[in-house]
Amino acid sequence: MSLSGALGLYVHWPYCARICPYCDFNVYRPKGAEDALLDAILADMRGWRERTGTRRLTSLHLGGGTPSLLSPVALERIVSAAAEIWGFEAAPEIGLEANPNDLASFADYASIGMNRLSIGVQSFDGNALTRLGRDHSVDEAVRAVEAAQKAVDQVSLDLIYAWHGQTLEHWRGELGQAAALGVGHVSPYQLTIESGTAFGKRVARGDKLVLEPDDAADFYSLTEEVLGEAGFERYEISNHAQDLAAQSRHNRLYWEGGDWIGAGPGAHGRLGAHSKAGRIATEAARRPQDYIDQVMSTGWGVKSLETLSADDERTERVLMGMRIASGLDLAEVTGFTGLGIDEAECQRMSELGYLVRDGEHLSLTREGQVLGDAVSMALIP
C-alpha cells in the first residue's frame, strides 16, 4: 500500500502540563490563551484549503505538546472543521497523542470520530518514570491503555529505552508488559540527548544519562526479537505493528513522501513534487502568540514557505523511505526529482551488509537499521 498521493492534516497543540527533560519539541506551559490559539488553528485550516484545493483527507493527527489536554468539545471542533473544509476519504484515520493521566476523556473520543490513540507510557517502571521526568504512575499507564482500548479501534503505546543503567533483562520485561496489554502497535524510542533540553544541560555538566552506542544497538536488536515473538512486525525503524490496520497511516505519509498540512505553532507541512510544480515545505510561526498574530494578519499560520530543490527533495525522500521495512522505490524517487543515488556507495553499503538491493528497490538490513540515517545519507551524491 502506498500513500504517496494521499493528503493528511497534522495539528500541533503546543501546551504541556509539564515539560519532559528530554523533549526538544515546540512545547510550552499553558498561559491562558488556549481559546485564542484554537480559533487561530481553525482559521489556519481554512487558509490552507485555498492551497490544497478540493482534496479529501486520509488522516488527521493531533500531536504536540499534549493535545489530550484539550476538552472533547474543543477536539470535536477540530474534527468537524476538517470534515467541513476538506472532507474525509472513506474510513480515515483520526488520531490523538495522549498522556496516561488524561484518561478521563478517553471514553468521549470515539463519539467525535477518533479511532486511534497513542499513549505516552514511556516505561512500566516507576523509578524510570521518575528519572524521565514523567508525572504519571505505572498504574495510571496501564489503566490508560486499557481505557483507550475500550474507546477506540487502534491503540499504540510509546516506550523509551537505552537510558543509563538500564539492563537488557529490564528492557525485555518492559517489552513483555507492553505486548501483554494486547495493543496493536508499539513505538520504542531510544533516549537521545538534545541540546537546550534539561537532559542536554545535565550531559554538558558531565552526567551520564544514556547508554553507549554499541550497548544501545543490543537493545535495538532485542526489541525486534521480543516484539517479533509476540506477533509484532517492525514496519519502520522505531515502530512495530500486529498487522497493516494497526500501522500509523498518518506517519506513513511522512515516510512515503505523501502530502500533509501542518497547522498549529511550529507545525511543518509538505505539498507537491519537484516533477510537477515543485515540492513545497512550510513551517508555521513557532511561538503561540506569533502564530496567532500570523493567522490574524495573513489568513494562515505559515511563516516560512520554500520550494525544495530537486536535491533537497531527493534527500528527504531517501532518508524517509529507507526508514520503512518495505524500503525505497528508486524509480519513484527519480520520477519525482529527476535524480538518482550514488551507485558506488550503494554497492559499498550492500557489500558491508547494510542494505539489500532488488532491482530498483532498496531496504535496510537489521545491521543497517542500527546505523539508520548514516547509511541513507551515503546514498546521496
HELIX and SHEET records of a PDB file:
HELIX    1   1 GLU A   34  THR A   52  1                                  19    
HELIX    2   2 PRO A   67  LEU A   69  5                                   3    
HELIX    3   3 PRO A   72  ILE A   85  1                                  14    
HELIX    4   4 PRO A  100  SER A  105  5                                   6    
HELIX    5   5 PHE A  106  TYR A  109  1                                   4    
HELIX    6   6 ALA A  110  ILE A  112  5                                   3    
HELIX    7   7 GLY A  126  ARG A  131  1                                   6    
HELIX    8   8 VAL A  138  ALA A  151  1                                  14    
HELIX    9   9 LEU A  168  ALA A  180  1                                  13    
HELIX   10  10 ALA A  198  ALA A  204  1                                   7    
HELIX   11  11 PRO A  213  GLU A  229  1                                  17    
HELIX   12  12 LEU A  244  ALA A  246  5                                   3    
HELIX   13  13 ARG A  249  TRP A  255  1                                   7    
HELIX   14  14 PRO A  288  THR A  298  1                                  11    
HELIX   15  15 ALA A  310  GLY A  321  1                                  12    
HELIX   16  16 LEU A  330  THR A  337  1                                   8    
HELIX   17  17 GLU A  343  GLU A  351  1                                   9    
HELIX   18  18 ARG A  366  LEU A  371  1                                   6    
HELIX   19  19 ASP A  373  ALA A  378  1                                   6    
SHEET    1   A 9 GLU A 233  GLU A 236  0                                        
SHEET    2   A 9 ASN A 239  ALA A 241 -1                                        
SHEET    3   A 9 HIS A 185  GLN A 190 -1                                        
SHEET    4   A 9 GLN A 154  TYR A 161  1                                        
SHEET    5   A 9 ARG A 116  GLN A 122  1                                        
SHEET    6   A 9 PHE A  88  ALA A  98  1                                        
SHEET    7   A 9 LEU A  57  GLY A  64  1                                        
SHEET    8   A 9 LEU A   7  TRP A  13  1                                        
SHEET    9   A 9 ASP A 259  ALA A 263  1                                        
SHEET    1   B 3 HIS A 268  LEU A 271  0                                        
SHEET    2   B 3 ILE A 280  ALA A 284 -1                                        
SHEET    3   B 3 VAL A 302  THR A 307 -1                                        
SHEET    1   C 3 LEU A 328  ASP A 329  0                                        
SHEET    2   C 3 HIS A 361  LEU A 364 -1                                        
SHEET    3   C 3 LEU A 355  ASP A 358 -1                                        
END                                                                             
